[in-house]
Amino acid sequence: MAKTSVIARSKKSPKFASRLVRRCFRCGRKHGYMRDFDLCRICFRELANEGKVPGIRKSSW
């Protein structure tokens, strides 16, 4: 879980576009971020296993 000050700083518009940091909206993590879902890999997996992400289900073959 990222500190609230770090999350608040990332929500402000940056001085330069290349400084933009995308973070998970749930926990604030910046690594392992998936743009399509606006989640990090950990939160994505938790929500997908609970069936809360539409169109996603666990693969098995």
mmCIF file of the N, C-alpha and C atoms, coordinates in Angstrom:
data_MODEL
# 
_entry.id   MODEL 
# 
loop_
_atom_site.group_PDB 
_atom_site.id 
_atom_site.type_symbol 
_atom_site.label_atom_id 
_atom_site.label_alt_id 
_atom_site.label_comp_id 
_atom_site.label_asym_id 
_atom_site.label_entity_id 
_atom_site.label_seq_id 
_atom_site.pdbx_PDB_ins_code 
_atom_site.Cartn_x 
_atom_site.Cartn_y 
_atom_site.Cartn_z 
_atom_site.occupancy 
_atom_site.B_iso_or_equiv 
_atom_site.pdbx_formal_charge 
_atom_site.auth_seq_id 
_atom_site.auth_comp_id 
_atom_site.auth_asym_id 
_atom_site.auth_atom_id 
_atom_site.pdbx_PDB_model_num 
ATOM 1   N N  . MET A 1 1  ? 0.849   -1.183  0.000   1.00 0.00 ? 1  MET A N  1 
ATOM 2   C CA . MET A 1 1  ? 0.000   0.000   0.000   1.00 0.00 ? 1  MET A CA 1 
ATOM 3   C C  . MET A 1 1  ? 0.890   1.240   0.000   1.00 0.00 ? 1  MET A C  1 
ATOM 4   N N  . ALA A 1 2  ? 0.670   2.098   -0.963  1.00 0.00 ? 2  ALA A N  1 
ATOM 5   C CA . ALA A 1 2  ? 1.445   3.329   -1.060  1.00 0.00 ? 2  ALA A CA 1 
ATOM 6   C C  . ALA A 1 2  ? 0.935   4.358   -0.053  1.00 0.00 ? 2  ALA A C  1 
ATOM 7   N N  . LYS A 1 3  ? 1.835   5.242   0.361   1.00 0.00 ? 3  LYS A N  1 
ATOM 8   C CA . LYS A 1 3  ? 1.439   6.293   1.296   1.00 0.00 ? 3  LYS A CA 1 
ATOM 9   C C  . LYS A 1 3  ? 0.424   7.223   0.626   1.00 0.00 ? 3  LYS A C  1 
ATOM 10  N N  . THR A 1 4  ? -0.449  7.779   1.415   1.00 0.00 ? 4  THR A N  1 
ATOM 11  C CA . THR A 1 4  ? -1.478  8.664   0.861   1.00 0.00 ? 4  THR A CA 1 
ATOM 12  C C  . THR A 1 4  ? -0.867  9.910   0.231   1.00 0.00 ? 4  THR A C  1 
ATOM 13  N N  . SER A 1 5  ? 0.256   10.376  0.753   1.00 0.00 ? 5  SER A N  1 
ATOM 14  C CA . SER A 1 5  ? 0.893   11.558  0.174   1.00 0.00 ? 5  SER A CA 1 
ATOM 15  C C  . SER A 1 5  ? 1.442   11.252  -1.222  1.00 0.00 ? 5  SER A C  1 
ATOM 16  N N  . VAL A 1 6  ? 1.938   10.050  -1.425  1.00 0.00 ? 6  VAL A N  1 
ATOM 17  C CA . VAL A 1 6  ? 2.467   9.658   -2.734  1.00 0.00 ? 6  VAL A CA 1 
ATOM 18  C C  . VAL A 1 6  ? 1.328   9.519   -3.732  1.00 0.00 ? 6  VAL A C  1 
ATOM 19  N N  . ILE A 1 7  ? 0.205   8.962   -3.286  1.00 0.00 ? 7  ILE A N  1 
ATOM 20  C CA . ILE A 1 7  ? -0.957  8.814   -4.160  1.00 0.00 ? 7  ILE A CA 1 
ATOM 21  C C  . ILE A 1 7  ? -1.504  10.186  -4.555  1.00 0.00 ? 7  ILE A C  1 
ATOM 22  N N  . ALA A 1 8  ? -1.579  11.104  -3.581  1.00 0.00 ? 8  ALA A N  1 
ATOM 23  C CA . ALA A 1 8  ? -2.079  12.450  -3.853  1.00 0.00 ? 8  ALA A CA 1 
ATOM 24  C C  . ALA A 1 8  ? -1.160  13.181  -4.831  1.00 0.00 ? 8  ALA A C  1 
ATOM 25  N N  . ARG A 1 9  ? 0.153   12.990  -4.691  1.00 0.00 ? 9  ARG A N  1 
ATOM 26  C CA . ARG A 1 9  ? 1.111   13.634  -5.586  1.00 0.00 ? 9  ARG A CA 1 
ATOM 27  C C  . ARG A 1 9  ? 0.962   13.109  -7.012  1.00 0.00 ? 9  ARG A C  1 
ATOM 28  N N  . SER A 1 10 ? 0.679   11.824  -7.162  1.00 0.00 ? 10 SER A N  1 
ATOM 29  C CA . SER A 1 10 ? 0.557   11.256  -8.507  1.00 0.00 ? 10 SER A CA 1 
ATOM 30  C C  . SER A 1 10 ? -0.728  11.692  -9.196  1.00 0.00 ? 10 SER A C  1 
ATOM 31  N N  . LYS A 1 11 ? -1.730  12.117  -8.444  1.00 0.00 ? 11 LYS A N  1 
ATOM 32  C CA . LYS A 1 11 ? -2.990  12.566  -9.040  1.00 0.00 ? 11 LYS A CA 1 
ATOM 33  C C  . LYS A 1 11 ? -2.890  13.978  -9.612  1.00 0.00 ? 11 LYS A C  1 
ATOM 34  N N  . LYS A 1 12 ? -1.931  14.771  -9.126  1.00 0.00 ? 12 LYS A N  1 
ATOM 35  C CA . LYS A 1 12 ? -1.739  16.111  -9.663  1.00 0.00 ? 12 LYS A CA 1 
ATOM 36  C C  . LYS A 1 12 ? -1.159  16.022  -11.067 1.00 0.00 ? 12 LYS A C  1 
ATOM 37  N N  . SER A 1 13 ? -1.474  16.989  -11.905 1.00 0.00 ? 13 SER A N  1 
ATOM 38  C CA . SER A 1 13 ? -0.910  16.963  -13.258 1.00 0.00 ? 13 SER A CA 1 
ATOM 39  C C  . SER A 1 13 ? 0.568   17.338  -13.193 1.00 0.00 ? 13 SER A C  1 
ATOM 40  N N  . PRO A 1 14 ? 1.422   16.561  -13.867 1.00 0.00 ? 14 PRO A N  1 
ATOM 41  C CA . PRO A 1 14 ? 2.859   16.809  -13.799 1.00 0.00 ? 14 PRO A CA 1 
ATOM 42  C C  . PRO A 1 14 ? 3.286   17.999  -14.663 1.00 0.00 ? 14 PRO A C  1 
ATOM 43  N N  . LYS A 1 15 ? 4.463   18.518  -14.347 1.00 0.00 ? 15 LYS A N  1 
ATOM 44  C CA . LYS A 1 15 ? 5.010   19.640  -15.099 1.00 0.00 ? 15 LYS A CA 1 
ATOM 45  C C  . LYS A 1 15 ? 5.318   19.207  -16.542 1.00 0.00 ? 15 LYS A C  1 
ATOM 46  N N  . PHE A 1 16 ? 5.810   17.988  -16.694 1.00 0.00 ? 16 PHE A N  1 
ATOM 47  C CA . PHE A 1 16 ? 6.128   17.429  -18.013 1.00 0.00 ? 16 PHE A CA 1 
ATOM 48  C C  . PHE A 1 16 ? 5.367   16.116  -18.176 1.00 0.00 ? 16 PHE A C  1 
ATOM 49  N N  . ALA A 1 17 ? 4.923   15.851  -19.386 1.00 0.00 ? 17 ALA A N  1 
ATOM 50  C CA . ALA A 1 17 ? 4.095   14.660  -19.650 1.00 0.00 ? 17 ALA A CA 1 
ATOM 51  C C  . ALA A 1 17 ? 4.841   13.364  -19.355 1.00 0.00 ? 17 ALA A C  1 
ATOM 52  N N  . SER A 1 18 ? 6.157   13.368  -19.506 1.00 0.00 ? 18 SER A N  1 
ATOM 53  C CA . SER A 1 18 ? 6.931   12.146  -19.287 1.00 0.00 ? 18 SER A CA 1 
ATOM 54  C C  . SER A 1 18 ? 7.043   11.789  -17.800 1.00 0.00 ? 18 SER A C  1 
ATOM 55  N N  . ARG A 1 19 ? 6.666   12.702  -16.928 1.00 0.00 ? 19 ARG A N  1 
ATOM 56  C CA . ARG A 1 19 ? 6.729   12.434  -15.488 1.00 0.00 ? 19 ARG A CA 1 
ATOM 57  C C  . ARG A 1 19 ? 5.462   11.773  -14.945 1.00 0.00 ? 19 ARG A C  1 
ATOM 58  N N  . LEU A 1 20 ? 4.487   11.544  -15.822 1.00 0.00 ? 20 LEU A N  1 
ATOM 59  C CA . LEU A 1 20 ? 3.233   10.947  -15.409 1.00 0.00 ? 20 LEU A CA 1 
ATOM 60  C C  . LEU A 1 20 ? 3.459   9.546   -14.845 1.00 0.00 ? 20 LEU A C  1 
ATOM 61  N N  . VAL A 1 21 ? 2.935   9.289   -13.653 1.00 0.00 ? 21 VAL A N  1 
ATOM 62  C CA . VAL A 1 21 ? 3.053   7.975   -13.015 1.00 0.00 ? 21 VAL A CA 1 
ATOM 63  C C  . VAL A 1 21 ? 1.648   7.425   -12.849 1.00 0.00 ? 21 VAL A C  1 
ATOM 64  N N  . ARG A 1 22 ? 1.407   6.295   -13.477 1.00 0.00 ? 22 ARG A N  1 
ATOM 65  C CA . ARG A 1 22 ? 0.101   5.651   -13.346 1.00 0.00 ? 22 ARG A CA 1 
ATOM 66  C C  . ARG A 1 22 ? 0.139   4.708   -12.170 1.00 0.00 ? 22 ARG A C  1 
ATOM 67  N N  . ARG A 1 23 ? -0.886  4.791   -11.334 1.00 0.00 ? 23 ARG A N  1 
ATOM 68  C CA . ARG A 1 23 ? -0.945  3.960   -10.143 1.00 0.00 ? 23 ARG A CA 1 
ATOM 69  C C  . ARG A 1 23 ? -2.277  3.235   -10.067 1.00 0.00 ? 23 ARG A C  1 
ATOM 70  N N  . CYS A 1 24 ? -2.246  2.117   -9.369  1.00 0.00 ? 24 CYS A N  1 
ATOM 71  C CA . CYS A 1 24 ? -3.452  1.338   -9.121  1.00 0.00 ? 24 CYS A CA 1 
ATOM 72  C C  . CYS A 1 24 ? -4.397  2.187   -8.287  1.00 0.00 ? 24 CYS A C  1 
ATOM 73  N N  . PHE A 1 25 ? -5.681  2.240   -8.698  1.00 0.00 ? 25 PHE A N  1 
ATOM 74  C CA . PHE A 1 25 ? -6.620  3.092   -7.958  1.00 0.00 ? 25 PHE A CA 1 
ATOM 75  C C  . PHE A 1 25 ? -6.981  2.480   -6.614  1.00 0.00 ? 25 PHE A C  1 
ATOM 76  N N  . ARG A 1 26 ? -6.743  1.189   -6.454  1.00 0.00 ? 26 ARG A N  1 
ATOM 77  C CA . ARG A 1 26 ? -7.131  0.506   -5.226  1.00 0.00 ? 26 ARG A CA 1 
ATOM 78  C C  . ARG A 1 26 ? -6.051  0.597   -4.144  1.00 0.00 ? 26 ARG A C  1 
ATOM 79  N N  . CYS A 1 27 ? -4.793  0.335   -4.517  1.00 0.00 ? 27 CYS A N  1 
ATOM 80  C CA . CYS A 1 27 ? -3.738  0.294   -3.500  1.00 0.00 ? 27 CYS A CA 1 
ATOM 81  C C  . CYS A 1 27 ? -2.637  1.322   -3.718  1.00 0.00 ? 27 CYS A C  1 
ATOM 82  N N  . GLY A 1 28 ? -2.537  1.916   -4.905  1.00 0.00 ? 28 GLY A N  1 
ATOM 83  C CA . GLY A 1 28 ? -1.529  2.929   -5.168  1.00 0.00 ? 28 GLY A CA 1 
ATOM 84  C C  . GLY A 1 28 ? -0.222  2.393   -5.705  1.00 0.00 ? 28 GLY A C  1 
ATOM 85  N N  . ARG A 1 29 ? -0.147  1.109   -5.989  1.00 0.00 ? 29 ARG A N  1 
ATOM 86  C CA . ARG A 1 29 ? 1.085   0.494   -6.488  1.00 0.00 ? 29 ARG A CA 1 
ATOM 87  C C  . ARG A 1 29 ? 1.372   0.982   -7.906  1.00 0.00 ? 29 ARG A C  1 
ATOM 88  N N  . LYS A 1 30 ? 2.644   1.247   -8.219  1.00 0.00 ? 30 LYS A N  1 
ATOM 89  C CA . LYS A 1 30 ? 2.973   1.750   -9.550  1.00 0.00 ? 30 LYS A CA 1 
ATOM 90  C C  . LYS A 1 30 ? 3.593   0.689   -10.460 1.00 0.00 ? 30 LYS A C  1 
ATOM 91  N N  . HIS A 1 31 ? 4.165   -0.350  -9.885  1.00 0.00 ? 31 HIS A N  1 
ATOM 92  C CA . HIS A 1 31 ? 4.740   -1.422  -10.700 1.00 0.00 ? 31 HIS A CA 1 
ATOM 93  C C  . HIS A 1 31 ? 3.690   -2.503  -10.938 1.00 0.00 ? 31 HIS A C  1 
ATOM 94  N N  . GLY A 1 32 ? 3.755   -3.143  -12.086 1.00 0.00 ? 32 GLY A N  1 
ATOM 95  C CA . GLY A 1 32 ? 2.803   -4.188  -12.425 1.00 0.00 ? 32 GLY A CA 1 
ATOM 96  C C  . GLY A 1 32 ? 1.419   -3.628  -12.700 1.00 0.00 ? 32 GLY A C  1 
ATOM 97  N N  . TYR A 1 33 ? 1.374   -2.434  -13.267 1.00 0.00 ? 33 TYR A N  1 
ATOM 98  C CA . TYR A 1 33 ? 0.108   -1.727  -13.519 1.00 0.00 ? 33 TYR A CA 1 
ATOM 99  C C  . TYR A 1 33 ? -0.457  -2.138  -14.872 1.00 0.00 ? 33 TYR A C  1 
ATOM 100 N N  . MET A 1 34 ? -1.762  -2.394  -14.941 1.00 0.00 ? 34 MET A N  1 
ATOM 101 C CA . MET A 1 34 ? -2.443  -2.712  -16.197 1.00 0.00 ? 34 MET A CA 1 
ATOM 102 C C  . MET A 1 34 ? -3.371  -1.559  -16.547 1.00 0.00 ? 34 MET A C  1 
ATOM 103 N N  . ARG A 1 35 ? -3.086  -0.891  -17.660 1.00 0.00 ? 35 ARG A N  1 
ATOM 104 C CA . ARG A 1 35 ? -3.869  0.280   -18.064 1.00 0.00 ? 35 ARG A CA 1 
ATOM 105 C C  . ARG A 1 35 ? -5.325  -0.054  -18.355 1.00 0.00 ? 35 ARG A C  1 
ATOM 106 N N  . ASP A 1 36 ? -5.548  -1.215  -18.958 1.00 0.00 ? 36 ASP A N  1 
ATOM 107 C CA . ASP A 1 36 ? -6.910  -1.580  -19.358 1.00 0.00 ? 36 ASP A CA 1 
ATOM 108 C C  . ASP A 1 36 ? -7.861  -1.621  -18.177 1.00 0.00 ? 36 ASP A C  1 
ATOM 109 N N  . PHE A 1 37 ? -7.343  -1.996  -17.024 1.00 0.00 ? 37 PHE A N  1 
ATOM 110 C CA . PHE A 1 37 ? -8.193  -2.164  -15.852 1.00 0.00 ? 37 PHE A CA 1 
ATOM 111 C C  . PHE A 1 37 ? -7.923  -1.131  -14.762 1.00 0.00 ? 37 PHE A C  1 
ATOM 112 N N  . ASP A 1 38 ? -6.873  -0.326  -14.916 1.00 0.00 ? 38 ASP A N  1 
ATOM 113 C CA . ASP A 1 38 ? -6.482  0.679   -13.923 1.00 0.00 ? 38 ASP A CA 1 
ATOM 114 C C  . ASP A 1 38 ? -6.159  0.020   -12.577 1.00 0.00 ? 38 ASP A C  1 
ATOM 115 N N  . LEU A 1 39 ? -5.577  -1.188  -12.643 1.00 0.00 ? 39 LEU A N  1 
ATOM 116 C CA . LEU A 1 39 ? -5.246  -1.967  -11.453 1.00 0.00 ? 39 LEU A CA 1 
ATOM 117 C C  . LEU A 1 39 ? -3.828  -2.509  -11.559 1.00 0.00 ? 39 LEU A C  1 
ATOM 118 N N  . CYS A 1 40 ? -3.232  -2.804  -10.406 1.00 0.00 ? 40 CYS A N  1 
ATOM 119 C CA . CYS A 1 40 ? -1.960  -3.507  -10.408 1.00 0.00 ? 40 CYS A CA 1 
ATOM 120 C C  . CYS A 1 40 ? -2.251  -4.998  -10.533 1.00 0.00 ? 40 CYS A C  1 
ATOM 121 N N  . ARG A 1 41 ? -1.226  -5.785  -10.773 1.00 0.00 ? 41 ARG A N  1 
ATOM 122 C CA . ARG A 1 41 ? -1.406  -7.214  -11.015 1.00 0.00 ? 41 ARG A CA 1 
ATOM 123 C C  . ARG A 1 41 ? -1.983  -7.935  -9.812  1.00 0.00 ? 41 ARG A C  1 
ATOM 124 N N  . ILE A 1 42 ? -1.648  -7.486  -8.615  1.00 0.00 ? 42 ILE A N  1 
ATOM 125 C CA . ILE A 1 42 ? -2.110  -8.136  -7.391  1.00 0.00 ? 42 ILE A CA 1 
ATOM 126 C C  . ILE A 1 42 ? -3.603  -7.885  -7.182  1.00 0.00 ? 42 ILE A C  1 
ATOM 127 N N  . CYS A 1 43 ? -4.011  -6.631  -7.286  1.00 0.00 ? 43 CYS A N  1 
ATOM 128 C CA . CYS A 1 43 ? -5.427  -6.291  -7.126  1.00 0.00 ? 43 CYS A CA 1 
ATOM 129 C C  . CYS A 1 43 ? -6.254  -6.905  -8.249  1.00 0.00 ? 43 CYS A C  1 
ATOM 130 N N  . PHE A 1 44 ? -5.689  -6.936  -9.461  1.00 0.00 ? 44 PHE A N  1 
ATOM 131 C CA . PHE A 1 44 ? -6.398  -7.543  -10.585 1.00 0.00 ? 44 PHE A CA 1 
ATOM 132 C C  . PHE A 1 44 ? -6.679  -9.006  -10.312 1.00 0.00 ? 44 PHE A C  1 
ATOM 133 N N  . ARG A 1 45 ? -5.694  -9.705  -9.807  1.00 0.00 ? 45 ARG A N  1 
ATOM 134 C CA . ARG A 1 45 ? -5.866  -11.133 -9.537  1.00 0.00 ? 45 ARG A CA 1 
ATOM 135 C C  . ARG A 1 45 ? -6.915  -11.372 -8.450  1.00 0.00 ? 45 ARG A C  1 
ATOM 136 N N  . GLU A 1 46 ? -6.863  -10.550 -7.399  1.00 0.00 ? 46 GLU A N  1 
ATOM 137 C CA . GLU A 1 46 ? -7.842  -10.692 -6.311  1.00 0.00 ? 46 GLU A CA 1 
ATOM 138 C C  . GLU A 1 46 ? -9.267  -10.480 -6.824  1.00 0.00 ? 46 GLU A C  1 
ATOM 139 N N  . LEU A 1 47 ? -9.466  -9.413  -7.585  1.00 0.00 ? 47 LEU A N  1 
ATOM 140 C CA . LEU A 1 47 ? -10.802 -9.108  -8.090  1.00 0.00 ? 47 LEU A CA 1 
ATOM 141 C C  . LEU A 1 47 ? -11.267 -10.116 -9.140  1.00 0.00 ? 47 LEU A C  1 
ATOM 142 N N  . ALA A 1 48 ? -10.330 -10.599 -9.972  1.00 0.00 ? 48 ALA A N  1 
ATOM 143 C CA . ALA A 1 48 ? -10.692 -11.578 -10.996 1.00 0.00 ? 48 ALA A CA 1 
ATOM 144 C C  . ALA A 1 48 ? -11.100 -12.898 -10.355 1.00 0.00 ? 48 ALA A C  1 
ATOM 145 N N  . ASN A 1 49 ? -10.428 -13.300 -9.297  1.00 0.00 ? 49 ASN A N  1 
ATOM 146 C CA . ASN A 1 49 ? -10.781 -14.547 -8.613  1.00 0.00 ? 49 ASN A CA 1 
ATOM 147 C C  . ASN A 1 49 ? -12.145 -14.447 -7.934  1.00 0.00 ? 49 ASN A C  1 
ATOM 148 N N  . GLU A 1 50 ? -12.502 -13.252 -7.492  1.00 0.00 ? 50 GLU A N  1 
ATOM 149 C CA . GLU A 1 50 ? -13.813 -13.036 -6.874  1.00 0.00 ? 50 GLU A CA 1 
ATOM 150 C C  . GLU A 1 50 ? -14.914 -12.868 -7.923  1.00 0.00 ? 50 GLU A C  1 
ATOM 151 N N  . GLY A 1 51 ? -14.519 -12.718 -9.196  1.00 0.00 ? 51 GLY A N  1 
ATOM 152 C CA . GLY A 1 51 ? -15.489 -12.546 -10.277 1.00 0.00 ? 51 GLY A CA 1 
ATOM 153 C C  . GLY A 1 51 ? -16.008 -11.127 -10.401 1.00 0.00 ? 51 GLY A C  1 
ATOM 154 N N  . LYS A 1 52 ? -15.243 -10.152 -9.917  1.00 0.00 ? 52 LYS A N  1 
ATOM 155 C CA . LYS A 1 52 ? -15.690 -8.756  -9.940  1.00 0.00 ? 52 LYS A CA 1 
ATOM 156 C C  . LYS A 1 52 ? -15.190 -7.979  -11.153 1.00 0.00 ? 52 LYS A C  1 
ATOM 157 N N  . VAL A 1 53 ? -14.340 -8.607  -11.981 1.00 0.00 ? 53 VAL A N  1 
ATOM 158 C CA . VAL A 1 53 ? -13.876 -7.970  -13.210 1.00 0.00 ? 53 VAL A CA 1 
ATOM 159 C C  . VAL A 1 53 ? -14.660 -8.611  -14.356 1.00 0.00 ? 53 VAL A C  1 
ATOM 160 N N  . PRO A 1 54 ? -15.522 -7.850  -15.039 1.00 0.00 ? 54 PRO A N  1 
ATOM 161 C CA . PRO A 1 54 ? -16.347 -8.448  -16.086 1.00 0.00 ? 54 PRO A CA 1 
ATOM 162 C C  . PRO A 1 54 ? -15.519 -8.924  -17.276 1.00 0.00 ? 54 PRO A C  1 
ATOM 163 N N  . GLY A 1 55 ? -15.857 -10.105 -17.779 1.00 0.00 ? 55 GLY A N  1 
ATOM 164 C CA . GLY A 1 55 ? -15.186 -10.649 -18.959 1.00 0.00 ? 55 GLY A CA 1 
ATOM 165 C C  . GLY A 1 55 ? -13.914 -11.402 -18.657 1.00 0.00 ? 55 GLY A C  1 
ATOM 166 N N  . ILE A 1 56 ? -13.538 -11.524 -17.411 1.00 0.00 ? 56 ILE A N  1 
ATOM 167 C CA . ILE A 1 56 ? -12.307 -12.211 -17.038 1.00 0.00 ? 56 ILE A CA 1 
ATOM 168 C C  . ILE A 1 56 ? -12.660 -13.446 -16.219 1.00 0.00 ? 56 ILE A C  1 
ATOM 169 N N  . ARG A 1 57 ? -12.055 -14.562 -16.599 1.00 0.00 ? 57 ARG A N  1 
ATOM 170 C CA . ARG A 1 57 ? -12.194 -15.760 -15.773 1.00 0.00 ? 57 ARG A CA 1 
ATOM 171 C C  . ARG A 1 57 ? -10.893 -16.530 -15.816 1.00 0.00 ? 57 ARG A C  1 
ATOM 172 N N  . LYS A 1 58 ? -10.666 -17.327 -14.826 1.00 0.00 ? 58 LYS A N  1 
ATOM 173 C CA . LYS A 1 58 ? -9.404  -18.050 -14.686 1.00 0.00 ? 58 LYS A CA 1 
ATOM 174 C C  . LYS A 1 58 ? -9.302  -19.094 -15.793 1.00 0.00 ? 58 LYS A C  1 
ATOM 175 N N  . SER A 1 59 ? -8.133  -19.167 -16.410 1.00 0.00 ? 59 SER A N  1 
ATOM 176 C CA . SER A 1 59 ? -7.956  -20.111 -17.500 1.00 0.00 ? 59 SER A CA 1 
ATOM 177 C C  . SER A 1 59 ? -7.654  -21.504 -16.966 1.00 0.00 ? 59 SER A C  1 
ATOM 178 N N  . SER A 1 60 ? -8.118  -22.488 -17.691 1.00 0.00 ? 60 SER A N  1 
ATOM 179 C CA . SER A 1 60 ? -7.793  -23.882 -17.372 1.00 0.00 ? 60 SER A CA 1 
ATOM 180 C C  . SER A 1 60 ? -7.848  -24.666 -18.663 1.00 0.00 ? 60 SER A C  1 
ATOM 181 N N  . TRP A 1 61 ? -6.849  -25.509 -18.888 1.00 0.00 ? 61 TRP A N  1 
ATOM 182 C CA . TRP A 1 61 ? -6.831  -26.320 -20.093 1.00 0.00 ? 61 TRP A CA 1 
ATOM 183 C C  . TRP A 1 61 ? -6.196  -27.657 -19.838 1.00 0.00 ? 61 TRP A C  1 
# 
